[in-house]
Amino acid sequence: MLNGKQRRYLRSLANGLPSFFQIGKEGLSDHLFTGIDEALKVHELIKVNVLKTCELSLNEIEVEICANCRCELVQQIGRTIVFYKRSSDNKIILP
């Protein structure tokens, strides 16, 4: 579980990151969960954009991704969501 200081630090790191995935009208799938999980293993911190054509709410998407990929929600601004998952090599050192 991340505390406030760690979330703030991760938000600052995510500021310059490009979005790794876009979720559109197809919604969530096993293939998407696999891709997000692999990206989290490599990068630890990723951004996901949710397009307006997506039928699911942002909260449903956040809960499903966190549950299936075992990651933590860092931030949601507009339709952009940032997730973090600590990897075995710990590329990001949290304060």
N, C-alpha and C positions, 0 to 999 in steps of 0.2 A: 504494500500500500504506500502510495506516494504522499509525502506531506507537502505543505504549501510552498516551502522553499524549493523543494525538488521540482514541483510543478512549474514554478516561476522560471527556474533554470531551463527546463525542457521547452517551455514556451519560447524562450529567447533563442534556443538552438533551432527550433522549428520555423522561426520567422523567415529564414532564407531558403528553406527547403522547397523543392518543387513537389507537386502532388504526384503520388505514385499510382493511384487508382482513381477511376471515376465510376460512380454507381448511377446507372440510369434506369430506364424503364424495365430492364430485365430483372432488376432488384438484386437480391443476394442469392448466391449459389455456392455449392461445394467447391467449385473451381476458383471462385473469388476468395473464399476463405483460405484455400491452399496457397494462393498467390500472396495474400496479405501475410499469412504466417511465415512464408519463405522470406518475404521482404523484411519482416520484423527480425528474423534470425540474422539477416545480413546487416541491416542498418540500425536496428533497435528503435528508431524513431521515424514514423512515416506520417504523411498527410494523405487524406482521402477526400475527394470532392464528391458531393452528392448533387446530381443534376436535378433540375426542377421536374423533369419527366418521371422521376422515381415515385412510385406509389406509396412506399413506406415512409413513415415519419422518421425524423432524424434520431429521436430517442430509441425507436425500435432498432434502427441500424446500429447505433452505438452499443446497445445491450447485446445484440446478436453477435457482433464482431468481437466484443470483449469476452463473451462466453465461449465462442467457438475457437478463438485464437489465444485465449488465456492472456490477454494483454490489458493494459490500463488506459483509460481515457485521460488525456492530458488537457485537451481544450476543444471547444467547439465555437467557432466564430462563423456566423452566417451558415453557409452550406459546406464549410470545410471543417473536418474533424481530424485531430491529431491523436495518434496512439503510440504507446511506448511498451516495449517488452524487453526486459533484461536478457541478454544473451550470455552464453558461456564465456566468451572472451571479453565481455564488459568494455566495449569501445567508449561508451559514455560513462564518465565518472560523476556520480551524483554528489552534490554537497551534503 
